[in-house]
Amino acid sequence: MKRFAYVLLIGISAIISCTDSPGTYYPRYSTFPNEKAISARVIELDTALFRYPFRVVVKDSIAIVMDLHNADNYFHAFTYPNWTYSFGKRGEGPEEMLSAETFQFNSLDSIYALDANKMQISRWAISAKDHSATRQEVIRLDKNLIRSLDFCATDSCFLIPDYLGEHRYWQVNYSGKPIRSIGKIPTEKDLASEIRPALAQAWRSFIDYNPHNGILAMVTQLGESIEIYNTKENTHTVLYGPNGEPRFKSIKGEGFPTGIMGFSDIVITDKYIYSVFQGIRFKDKLASYQRGEKPEDGGRYIYVFDLKGNPIQKYTLDKPIYGIDINEKTKTVIATCVESDEPIMEFKI
C-alpha cells in the first residue's frame, strides 16, 4: 500500500486566466465514435534493469525509460540495435537524485529530468556515440513551488502545476523562479469551501505540451477530467468523462481518494491527444487487498481526442500499461507495463 500511495502522489501566459464562477458545469463525453481492441508485442530488452518502468519516450534512435523504483538508476537509455546506458543515480549525493517524477527531451541529445525531493530540474546530454549520459545543468526550483510533481518545457519557460491549489499552473523561468500564476482548478464545487492543498492533491494531473501547435493539455490521475489550453488561439477547454472530476475526502488538510484511478499518461501529437486511462474504483482495489489479492496496476485503455477535445478513438488493450510514446507515422505506441516480466511493449494503432 505504501508504494501505491507514492505512485498516487507522483502523481503561457495571461491567456490561461480562468474566470469560471462557483457552480460552473463542464461538458461531458460519454462514448467514442470508434473503438478497437489491440494486442501487445513485446520489445526485447535487458528487463533485469527494471523495477517499475513508469515512463518511456522515443526520439529518433534513442529510447529512454524512467524506472520509478529502481535501486540504482532512475533512467535507462537504449539505442538501436544494441547498447544500454543507465544514469540518474539514486542517492543523496550532489550528483545523485533523490527521486524522479518525469522527464522530457529538450533536443535530440538532451533531456530535462525532474527531482521533486531535491526541488530541481537537471539537464542531461545523451551521447549514443560515447554510450554515456552527462549532467550538464541543474535548475533549482523556488521554494514557493512546494514539491513540484510535473513540468513541461517551452521555448521560454517551464510550466509547473501549483500544488497549493491557489492557482492551476505557474510559468517558471529557466532559473527556477516563478514568473506568473495561471488559472485555477476547474472543479464544479465551490472553491471557497474547499481546502485548497487537499483539492490540488486530488487534482494532480499529468501534462504535455506540443510547441508545434501550441497545445498544452492535462489529464487527472483521479476521476476523468481533461483540460486543453490552445496557446495560439487563447482558448481553454475543460471536459469531464462519465466518472466526472476527482472525488476525495479531506482529512486534516490532506485529500484521500474515494472515486477511481483515472489517467496515467498523456501525449500530444500534431493532430491528436492520446491518454492512458484506468477507470478502476478504489473500493474495488481495497476489496482486492482485503481478499489477499494484488489488484491490477495500470490502464487497459488509450483514449484519443482531437485538439479541441472531441472524442475520436478508444483502444482496448490486452495488457495494462502506464507510460506511452506515440509515433503517428508508423502507427505505433511504445508502452511500459509494470506487471510483465517483459515490460516494454509495442501496439499498432
N, C-alpha and C positions, 0 to 999 in steps of 0.2 A: 504493500500500500504506500510506503514511503516513496518508492520510485514513481508510482502513478501520480502522487501529489506533486512531485518535482516536474514531471512532464506537463502537468496541468498549468504550472506557473511559467514554463518556459515560453511555455506559453509560457505655387508652393507658397504660396504667399497669401495675401489677404483674400484671394478668391475663395478660400475654403473657410469662410466665416459663416457658420450655420446660425440661422436666426429662428429655427423652429420653436414654437411655443409649447409649454406643457400640454399633454393630451394629443399631440400630433400622432396621426396614424399613417403608417407607410404602406405602400403597395405590396401585395403578396404574389408569389408564384406558387403554383401547386403541381404542375406537370411539365414535362419536357416533350416537345413535338417529335423528337427522335430518341429511341432507346436501343441499346445494343450491348450484348454480352461479349466480352473479350477475354482471352486467356493469356497467361504469362509465359514468357520464355526466359529461362534462367541465363544470366550472363555469368560466365565462369571467371571468378577472380579468387584471390587468396582470401577466402572468407574467414580464415583464422584470425584475421586482423580485427574483425568487427565484434562489438558487444551489443550496440543498439544504433544501427545506421539510420539516422534520422533525416538527413538532407542529402540531395545529390544535385550537382549542376555539371553540365557538359558544355564545353566550348571548344569548337574545332577538334583537336586531337587530345584534349585534356579533359578528364573527368575527375571531379573532387567529391568525395563522400565525407560528410560530417558524422562522427560517431559520438553520440551523446554521453555514453557511459564507458568509454574506453579507458583502460587503466594507464595507458602510456601517452597516447597522442589523440587529439580530437579530430585531426584531418588526415585523409589519405588521398594522394593524387595518383591517378592512373593515366598512362598514355598508351596508345595502340602501337605495337601489339603487346609489349612485354616488360614494362617496368612499373614499379610501385615506389612511392616515397611517402613516408609519414612525417607529419610536422604538427606544430601547435602542441608542444609537450605539456602534459598536465603537471601542475605543481605550483608552488608559491614563489619561486624564484623570479628575478626581474625579467628573464627571457621566457618565462613559462606562463601558462594560462590556468586560472582557477576554474573557469567554466567556458563553454562555447554555446551560444544561443542560436546563431545563424551566421551565414556568410554570403557574399556575392562577388562575382567578378567585377573588377574595375576596368581592366583591359585584358587583352589576350594573355598576358604573362603576370597578372597581378590580381589578388583578391583582398577584400576587406573582411575581417572576422570580428565578431562582437563577443566580448567577455563581460558579462553582466556583473559578476562578482568583483572584478577589478575596475569596473566602470570605464572601460576603454575599448576603442576600436583599433585593431592593428592591421597594417597592410603588409602582405607577403608577396614577394616576387617568386614566381614559379618558373623553373628552368627545366624543360624537357631534355635539353642538350646535356646539362650537368647533373640531371637526376637530383634536383635539390629544390628546397623552398627556403627563402631567407627573409627574415623580418626586416622590413625597410623603414617602418614608421609606426609610432604609437600615438594615438589621439586620445587624450584623457578627457572624459566627459564631465561636464559641470555637475557638481553635487546636487543642484536643483532638479536634475533629471531623474533623481532617485535611482532605482535599479532598472535600467533600460533593458527590455527583453527582445526588441526587434528594431530594425532600421532599414532604410533604403538610401542609397547614394544617388544624388542627381548631379548635374553638371556644376551646380553652385553650392550645394549643401547636403546634409543628411536630413532625412525625415525620421523622427523618433517619436513613438507614442508617449503620451503623458499618463503615467500610472498613478497620479494623484486624483485623476478624474475631473480636474478643473477644466481641462481642455481635451481635445481629441489627439492633437499632434503638435510637435514642435518642429520648427526649422532650426537646425543646428549647424553652425559654420564648421569649416574643416579644422578649426582649433578646438572644437568641442564645446563652444559657447552657444547657448540658446539665442536665436535671433528674434523669433516671434512665435506666439502661440496661435493655434489654428483650431477653430470649430469646437464642438462639444460632442459628447457621446449621444448618438441618435436613439435614445430609449423612448418608448412610448409612455414611460412613467413620468411622474412629476419630479424633475431633477431636484427641486428644492427640498423634497422629503427624503432624498437618498443620501446615504453615507458615501461620499464620492470615492474614497480609495477602494471600498468594497465593490462599488459599481465598476470602477476601472479594472479591477482584478477579474470580475466576471466577464467584462467585455474585452479581455485580452484577445488581440487579433493577429493574424498572420497577414503580411503585407507584401506587395510587389509594385514595382514602378517600371514602366516602359518609356524610355526617353524618346523613342521614335514617334509615338502617338500622344505622349503627354498624359497617359492614363496611370493614375495611382488607384489601386484597389485593395480592399482588406476584407477578410472573412473571419468570423468569430470562432474561437476554439470551443465555446459553449453555444448552444442554440443554433440558429440558422439565419444569420444576418450578414448582409453584403453591403459594402459601400463602394461607390465608384466616383472618383474625382477626375473630371476631364480638365486638366490644367490649361489646355489651349482654348476651350470653349467656355471656361469659367462655370462649369456645372458640377453639381453634387447630387448623386442618386443613391437612395437607400432602399434596399429590398429586404423583405423577410420571406423565408420559406415557410412550409407548413408548421415547423416547430417554433417559429417566432424568435423573439430575442432571448438572450441568455437568461436562465432562471437560477436564482440563488437565494440563500438565506444569509442575512448579515448577523454575525455573532461577534461581539466585541470588536467591531470595526473591520472584520475580515469577511469576505464572501465565500460561502460554501455552496457548490453546485447542487442543484436539485432536478435539473432537466435532462439534457442529453449532451454527449460529446458531439460536437459539430464538425467543423472543418479542421484539417491538419496541414494544408499547404495551398499555395496559390501561385500561379504563373500567368503573366500577361504577355501574349504574343502581339504581333501587329494587327491581328484581326479579332482575337478571342481572349476570354478569361477562363482559365482552367483551374478547378479547385477539387481537392480530395475531401470527400465527405464521409463521416462515420454514421451518425444518427443512432448511436447506442445509448439507451437510457441508463442513468446512474443507478436507478433502483434494480435494474437487471444485472449490472455489474456487481452490485453489492450482494445480490442473491447468489451469484456465481461464487463469490468469495465465501459466503456462508455455507455453501454446499461443498466447499473444499476444492472448487474448480477454478481454473485460470480463465478469465474472460478473454475473448479475442481482442487483440491490440492492433488497431489500425482501421482504415476505411476501405470499404469494398465498392465505392462509387467515385467516379470522376464526373463532376458537373461542368458543363461548358456553357458560357454566356457570351453574347456579343458585347461590344464595348459600351453599349447603353444599358446593359443589364437584362436583356431579353433572354430567357432560357432557350438554348439551341439543341443540346445533346446531353443525354445521360448514359454513361458507360457503367455497366456492372461487371466487376472483376471476379476472377476465381481465386484471388489471394488478397488478404488485407495489406494495405500499403500506408506509408506516411508521406515521404517526400517524393516530388516528381520533377522531371525536366522534360520539356516538350520540344520536339523537332517537327514542325508542320511540313517541312519539305519532304521528309522521309516518312511522315505519318507515324512517328514513333514516340512512345512515352518510356522514359527510363525511370524506374521507381525503386524505393527502398522498402523492404519488408522485414520487420523485426522478428517475425515468427517463423522464419525459414532458415535452415542451415545454409541455403544459397540466397542471401538476402538482396542481391541486386538483380532486378528483373526488367524485362522489356515487354511492352504491349504495343500492338499495331492497332491504330485507330482509323 
